[in-house]
Amino acid sequence: MEVKQTFIEFLEVIPDGAIVINSQGLIVGVNQAAAAMFRYSSSSMLELHLNELLPEGMREKHDQHLEKFFKYPGRRSMGNGLIFPAIRRDGSTFYADIMLNQLDIEEQLYGIAIVRDYTLQKKSEDKIRLELEFEKRQALTDHLTGIMNRRAFTAQLQDEINQLEAHGTPFAVSFIDLDDFKEINDEHGHHFGDLVLQKIADLIRLHSRHTDYVARIGGDEFATIHPMISAEDARLMMHRLRCQLVSGIGHAELPVTLSIGLCQCDKPSEHYTIEGIMARADKAMYQAKSEGKNAVVLTS
Ligand SMILES: Nc1nc2c(ncn2[C@@H]2O[C@H](COP(=O)(O)OP(=O)(O)OP(=O)(O)O)[C@@H](O)[C@H]2O)c(=O)[nH]1
C-alpha cells in the first residue's frame, strides 16, 4: 500500500527525513532524505516496520506507544523532537531526532515521522556534559592530593548532620594536622613536602572505610567523616593511622607525626552545625598538640 504519490512528492521538498507509516507501523511512504539517512533506497524502505529502524531493546515499548498513538486520534504528537538511537541498514547506529504526528489522508489515519540526524549535536552535547562534570569534580577536589577539598567536605558534613537529625545516624569527624610540617618543608624542600602531603592523603584513605570521606581542608590539615561509627572505633582507626606514620614515610624513612582531634556526633537533640563540629574537632586537635603532639584526642 502506498500513500498518494503527490503527497510523497511534496515530502521531497522537506530538507528533513520524512517517513509515513500506517496504523500497523508499516512504512508506506518515505522521502529521499530519510532513505539516505538510513542508507536504504526509497523503495526498499517501503513495507519495513518503523520498529526495524530502532534498536531491538526499544521495539516493544515503541510498539506500545505506537498503538496508543493510533488508538486515540487527535491526541498530541507522540514525540516532540525525541532523541532515539536509530539503526541504519548496515546495522550501524546514529542518533535521530524524531517527531511523530498524525496525518489524515483521504480519511485514512497515518503517522508521519520527521527525522533529523542528531549525531553531531549529540556528540557536542555529550562533550559539554562531560566537560561540566569534569569542572564540577575539579571544583570539589583538592588538586595536590586528589581527595575532597574543603568545599566538598563541608557539603558532605551538612548531609551527615541532616541524616543524624532525620534518622539518628551517628558519625565521627576528625581534624588531622601534621606536626612540625614547616620543618619538613624547610629541611627537604617544598616539593618533598608536597609528596608527604600526597602520601598522608593516601594513608588516611587506606585507614578509612570505603564509606568514609577524606578531605584536605588546608595546607597541612586534613579532615575525615566516618558515618555510622562508634567513638571507640573511630579512635582506634585514627590510632592505627598515627602508629603507621611514626615508622616513617617515603624513601627517606622520615617519621611524620599527626595530631588528631576527633568529635563524635550522635545526639540529634544537639542541633549540630558545621562550624560547631569543626570547632570541637579543632579544639581536640589543639589539645593533642599541647599535650606533646603525635596523639589522638576524642571529644563529643
Ligand atoms: N609543601 C607544602 N607545604 C605547604 C602547603 N600548604 C601549606 N604548607 C606549609 O605547611 C606549613 C604549616 O605549618 P604550621 O601548621 O603553621 O606549623 P607546623 O610546622 O606544622 O607546626 P605545628 O602545626 O605546630 O605542629 C607551613 O610551612 C606552610 O608553608 C603545600 O601545599 N605544600
The ligand as an SDF file (V2000), in Angstrom:
LIG
                    3D

 32 34  0  0  0  0  0  0  0  0999 V2000
   54.8580   21.5920   50.7070 N   0  0  0  0  0  0  0  0  0  0  0  0
   53.7490   22.2640   51.0160 C   0  0  0  0  0  0  0  0  0  0  0  0
   53.7140   22.9670   52.1700 N   0  0  0  0  0  0  0  0  0  0  0  0
   52.5870   23.6180   52.4870 C   0  0  0  0  0  0  0  0  0  0  0  0
   51.4540   23.5990   51.6560 C   0  0  0  0  0  0  0  0  0  0  0  0
   50.4990   24.3450   52.2500 N   0  0  0  0  0  0  0  0  0  0  0  0
   50.9990   24.8140   53.4000 C   0  0  0  0  0  0  0  0  0  0  0  0
   52.2590   24.3670   53.5600 N   0  0  0  0  0  0  0  0  0  0  0  0
   53.1930   24.6090   54.6710 C   0  0  0  0  0  0  0  0  0  0  0  0
   52.7130   23.9160   55.7990 O   0  0  0  0  0  0  0  0  0  0  0  0
   53.3060   24.5120   56.9380 C   0  0  0  0  0  0  0  0  0  0  0  0
   52.2590   24.5570   58.0250 C   0  0  0  0  0  0  0  0  0  0  0  0
   52.8810   24.8680   59.1900 O   0  0  0  0  0  0  0  0  0  0  0  0
   52.0860   25.1210   60.5150 P   0  0  0  0  0  0  0  0  0  0  0  0
   50.8330   24.3020   60.5270 O   0  0  0  0  0  0  0  0  0  0  0  0
   51.9190   26.5820   60.7140 O   0  0  0  0  0  0  0  0  0  0  0  0
   53.0260   24.6200   61.5880 O   0  0  0  0  0  0  0  0  0  0  0  0
   53.7580   23.2320   61.7590 P   0  0  0  0  0  0  0  0  0  0  0  0
   55.1800   23.3820   61.3500 O   0  0  0  0  0  0  0  0  0  0  0  0
   53.0190   22.1200   61.0960 O   0  0  0  0  0  0  0  0  0  0  0  0
   53.7020   23.0930   63.3240 O   0  0  0  0  0  0  0  0  0  0  0  0
   52.5390   22.5340   64.2240 P   0  0  0  0  0  0  0  0  0  0  0  0
   51.2690   22.5730   63.4540 O   0  0  0  0  0  0  0  0  0  0  0  0
   52.5020   23.4370   65.4030 O   0  0  0  0  0  0  0  0  0  0  0  0
   52.9410   21.1560   64.5970 O   0  0  0  0  0  0  0  0  0  0  0  0
   53.8210   25.8960   56.5310 C   0  0  0  0  0  0  0  0  0  0  0  0
   55.2170   25.8810   56.4950 O   0  0  0  0  0  0  0  0  0  0  0  0
   53.2600   26.0540   55.0950 C   0  0  0  0  0  0  0  0  0  0  0  0
   54.1350   26.7790   54.2580 O   0  0  0  0  0  0  0  0  0  0  0  0
   51.5250   22.8560   50.4330 C   0  0  0  0  0  0  0  0  0  0  0  0
   50.5890   22.7780   49.6520 O   0  0  0  0  0  0  0  0  0  0  0  0
   52.6860   22.1990   50.1630 N   0  0  0  0  0  0  0  0  0  0  0  0
  1  2  1  0
  2  3  2  0
  2 32  1  0
  3  4  1  0
  4  5  2  0
  4  8  1  0
  5  6  1  0
  5 30  1  0
  6  7  2  0
  7  8  1  0
  8  9  1  0
  9 10  1  0
  9 28  1  0
 10 11  1  0
 11 12  1  0
 11 26  1  0
 12 13  1  0
 13 14  1  0
 14 15  2  0
 14 16  1  0
 14 17  1  0
 17 18  1  0
 18 19  2  0
 18 20  1  0
 18 21  1  0
 21 22  1  0
 22 23  2  0
 22 24  1  0
 22 25  1  0
 26 27  1  0
 26 28  1  0
 28 29  1  0
 30 31  2  0
 30 32  1  0
M  END
$$$$
